[in-house]
Amino acid sequence: MTRGVYLDHNATTPVHPRALEAMLPYFQAEFGNPSSTTHAWGLRARKAVEDARKSVADLLGARPNEILFTSGATESNNLALKGCARARARTHPGRHLITTEIEHDSVTQSLRSLEQDGFELTFIRPDRNGCVRPEDVSGAFRGDTILVSVGAVNGELGTIQPFADIAGLCAGKGIAFHTDATQAVGKIVLDLSQTPIDLLSLSSHKLYGPKGVGALFLREGTSLEPLFHGGGQECGLRSGTLNVAGIVGLGAAARIRKEEMGDESKRLGALRAELWAGIRRICPDATQNGDPDLRIPGTLNVAFPRLPSERLLESLPHFALSAGSACHSGTHAPSPVLSAIGLDEDLAASCIRFGLGRSTTTEDVSSLLEALAKVMRRVRGSAPANAPATMRYD
């Protein structure tokens, strides 16, 4: 095989050609600052930003005035969690926060930083499929609970959480609810007009938009303290000159995802099923991590017993694959997500995440399965299925 095959769409996605086309004028010809409203250049830039804001809102079932632009989901998560917790602590008699053991580092570390400021944290463990039970969350409620954060979709497993049910439980108790929807937006239908989510984070580069731009949904009436202070952009909640080209790209990507998501979800679901069936033929002892049904269509996380993921990745150099979240790439510690769902260290170290996307074809899946079969014949050809982990990987 002479060309590479990209199968790591959970880590990032290529910019959609139509999104790139929409962005290009704002790098040079339309270079105005949207805060400069005394001339045509600035007014055109402002209109482009507001058009993008509406497109993101439409994708989420939100109102444009509830969308704040940021540099990405990491900033959105920091702003949502730190800003909301600090604002509510001023008006509510409580400093108790709830999250799960399988959140992205930008959620976990934001909450850990609040812990240093005197807030208390409770971490909920998911079940074996990586699902967080609503009753476990509500069981952790206390009289001083002010904020809950549960991701909509886990990026390593692809598992869709019952975030709407959890949001409803929080709303019933007057507790703010945040979800990191970075892996959900553009992959599953979200309608914030019908779901009592107070804060939602997203990143452009996960939905075929550019890197370096994201958004935070902030439901009208939800209090937030800013992290940045300065020019007062984004209603004073996120100061700094706006990345107009990036925002335009995000807006275009949002419009495209709304158009294409339904058909693409069906196609990717079929490709994922084809991939999993092929893996089972090649490696009968392989196991699937995450909920087999409640998952985004393009994600498959598989454990290959007695075959370290590092060695498997080295044996498939023409395929872009991952052993887990991109934020943990290059580390040798077991994935916190895989540990949280009960995998022991050896099995967690044998897991590969396959991330299919809009450019993935049946031919790509066939090429991967062909290459994987060759690796398995070389590695396990002379060893029985229950052979110890001392076999050679050359």
HUGIMO-V263120 format. One record per residue. N is the residue number from 1. RES is the residue in one letter. D_CENTER is the distance of its C-alpha to the mean C-alpha in whole Angstrom. Layout:
n,res,d_center
N,RES,D_CENTER
N,RES,D_CENTER
This chain:
n,res,d_center
1,M,31
2,T,31
3,R,28
4,G,24
5,V,21
6,Y,18
7,L,16
8,D,13
9,H,10
10,N,7
11,A,8
12,T,10
13,T,12
14,P,15
15,V,16
16,H,18
17,P,22
18,R,22
19,A,20
20,L,22
21,E,25
22,A,24
23,M,23
24,L,26
25,P,29
26,Y,27
27,F,28
28,Q,31
29,A,33
30,E,31
31,F,31
32,G,32
33,N,30
34,P,29
35,S,31
36,S,34
37,T,35
38,T,39
39,H,39
40,A,37
41,W,35
42,G,33
43,L,33
44,R,32
45,A,29
46,R,28
47,K,29
48,A,26
49,V,24
50,E,25
51,D,24
52,A,21
53,R,20
54,K,22
55,S,19
56,V,16
57,A,18
58,D,19
59,L,16
60,L,15
61,G,19
62,A,19
63,R,22
64,P,22
65,N,23
66,E,20
67,I,18
68,L,18
69,F,17
70,T,15
71,S,15
72,G,11
73,A,8
74,T,10
75,E,13
76,S,12
77,N,11
78,N,15
79,L,16
80,A,15
81,L,16
82,K,19
83,G,21
84,C,20
85,A,22
86,R,25
87,A,26
88,R,26
89,A,28
90,R,30
91,T,31
92,H,30
93,P,32
94,G,29
95,R,27
96,H,25
97,L,21
98,I,19
99,T,16
100,T,15
101,E,15
102,I,12
103,E,10
104,H,8
105,D,11
106,S,11
107,V,11
108,T,14
109,Q,16
110,S,16
111,L,18
112,R,20
113,S,21
114,L,22
115,E,24
116,Q,26
117,D,27
118,G,28
119,F,25
120,E,25
121,L,22
122,T,22
123,F,19
124,I,19
125,R,19
126,P,17
127,D,19
128,R,20
129,N,17
130,G,15
131,C,15
132,V,16
133,R,19
134,P,20
135,E,24
136,D,22
137,V,21
138,S,24
139,G,26
140,A,25
141,F,26
142,R,28
143,G,31
144,D,29
145,T,25
146,I,24
147,L,20
148,V,17
149,S,14
150,V,12
151,G,8
152,A,8
153,V,7
154,N,7
155,G,5
156,E,9
157,L,11
158,G,9
159,T,11
160,I,11
161,Q,12
162,P,15
163,F,14
164,A,17
165,D,19
166,I,18
167,A,18
168,G,22
169,L,23
170,C,22
171,A,24
172,G,27
173,K,27
174,G,26
175,I,23
176,A,20
177,F,17
178,H,14
179,T,10
180,D,7
181,A,6
182,T,3
183,Q,3
184,A,6
185,V,8
186,G,11
187,K,10
188,I,12
189,V,14
190,L,14
191,D,17
192,L,17
193,S,21
194,Q,21
195,T,19
196,P,20
197,I,17
198,D,18
199,L,15
200,L,11
201,S,9
202,L,7
203,S,8
204,S,10
205,H,10
206,K,7
207,L,10
208,Y,13
209,G,14
210,P,15
211,K,14
212,G,15
213,V,14
214,G,12
215,A,13
216,L,13
217,F,15
218,L,18
219,R,20
220,E,24
221,G,26
222,T,23
223,S,24
224,L,22
225,E,24
226,P,23
227,L,22
228,F,24
229,H,27
230,G,29
231,G,30
232,G,28
233,Q,26
234,E,23
235,C,26
236,G,26
237,L,23
238,R,22
239,S,25
240,G,25
241,T,26
242,L,23
243,N,21
244,V,23
245,A,22
246,G,19
247,I,18
248,V,21
249,G,18
250,L,15
251,G,18
252,A,19
253,A,16
254,A,15
255,R,19
256,I,18
257,R,15
258,K,17
259,E,20
260,E,19
261,M,16
262,G,19
263,D,21
264,E,18
265,S,16
266,K,20
267,R,20
268,L,17
269,G,18
270,A,21
271,L,21
272,R,18
273,A,21
274,E,24
275,L,22
276,W,22
277,A,26
278,G,27
279,I,25
280,R,27
281,R,30
282,I,30
283,C,29
284,P,30
285,D,29
286,A,25
287,T,23
288,Q,20
289,N,17
290,G,15
291,D,17
292,P,18
293,D,18
294,L,15
295,R,13
296,I,11
297,P,14
298,G,13
299,T,12
300,L,14
301,N,15
302,V,19
303,A,21
304,F,24
305,P,27
306,R,29
307,L,27
308,P,25
309,S,22
310,E,23
311,R,26
312,L,25
313,L,22
314,E,26
315,S,27
316,L,25
317,P,25
318,H,25
319,F,21
320,A,18
321,L,16
322,S,15
323,A,16
324,G,12
325,S,9
326,A,11
327,C,11
328,H,14
329,S,15
330,G,19
331,T,20
332,H,22
333,A,21
334,P,19
335,S,16
336,P,16
337,V,14
338,L,16
339,S,19
340,A,18
341,I,18
342,G,22
343,L,22
344,D,24
345,E,24
346,D,26
347,L,24
348,A,20
349,A,22
350,S,22
351,C,19
352,I,17
353,R,14
354,F,15
355,G,12
356,L,14
357,G,14
358,R,16
359,S,19
360,T,19
361,T,23
362,T,25
363,E,27
364,D,24
365,V,23
366,S,27
367,S,27
368,L,24
369,L,26
370,E,30
371,A,28
372,L,27
373,A,30
374,K,32
375,V,30
376,M,31
377,R,35
378,R,35
379,V,33
380,R,35
381,G,37
382,S,40
383,A,39
384,P,38
385,A,35
386,N,36
387,A,37
388,P,36
389,A,33
390,T,36
391,M,36
392,R,36
393,Y,33
394,D,35
